[in-house]
């Protein structure tokens, strides 16, 4: 698997130039979901958590 294929963008909203851009990324190796937010030159990345505080995991596709 090429490095550029590890993460899949499953949701994208906004434009980082005019307002905050929000993306949900899924790690194809682990299934962990991440929230990425970018506004101008600032940005942040965090794993999404379920109600129990554990990482939200998307099951791999067969």
C-alpha positions as CSV (number, residue, x, y, z in Angstrom):
1,X,0.0,0.0,0.0
2,X,1.4,3.4,-1.0
3,X,1.8,6.0,1.7
4,X,-0.8,8.2,0.0
5,X,-3.4,5.4,0.2
6,X,-3.3,4.9,4.0
7,X,-6.0,7.5,4.8
8,X,-9.4,7.8,3.2
9,X,-11.4,11.0,3.4
10,X,-15.0,10.0,4.2
11,X,-16.4,13.5,4.9
12,X,-15.3,17.0,3.8
13,X,-17.0,20.3,4.5
14,X,-16.0,23.9,4.1
15,X,-13.0,25.7,2.5
16,X,-10.0,26.5,4.6
17,X,-9.5,29.9,2.8
18,X,-12.9,31.4,3.6
19,X,-14.0,29.4,6.7
20,X,-12.9,26.3,8.7
21,X,-12.5,23.1,6.7
22,X,-13.6,19.9,8.4
23,X,-12.7,16.4,7.3
24,X,-13.1,13.0,8.7
25,X,-10.3,10.6,7.8
26,X,-10.3,6.8,8.3
27,X,-7.0,5.0,8.7
28,X,-7.3,2.0,6.3
29,X,-4.9,-0.1,8.4
30,X,-6.4,0.4,11.8
31,X,-9.9,1.6,11.0
32,X,-9.6,4.5,13.5
33,X,-11.5,7.7,12.5
34,X,-9.9,11.1,12.9
35,X,-11.3,14.7,12.8
36,X,-9.1,17.2,11.0
37,X,-10.0,20.9,11.1
38,X,-8.1,23.6,9.2
39,X,-8.7,27.4,9.4
40,X,-6.2,29.6,7.6
41,X,-2.7,28.6,8.7
42,X,-3.9,26.7,11.8
43,X,-5.1,23.1,12.0
44,X,-5.7,20.2,14.3
45,X,-6.1,16.5,14.2
46,X,-7.8,14.3,16.9
47,X,-9.2,10.8,17.0
48,X,-13.0,10.5,17.2
49,X,-14.2,8.8,20.4
50,X,-17.3,6.7,21.2
51,X,-19.5,7.2,24.3
52,X,-17.1,5.0,26.3
53,X,-14.0,7.1,25.4
54,X,-12.5,4.6,23.1
55,X,-11.5,5.4,19.5
56,X,-14.3,5.1,16.9
57,X,-13.3,2.3,14.5
58,X,-14.8,1.6,11.1
59,X,-14.7,-2.1,10.3
60,X,-12.6,-2.9,7.2
61,X,-14.4,-3.5,4.0
62,X,-14.1,-7.2,2.7
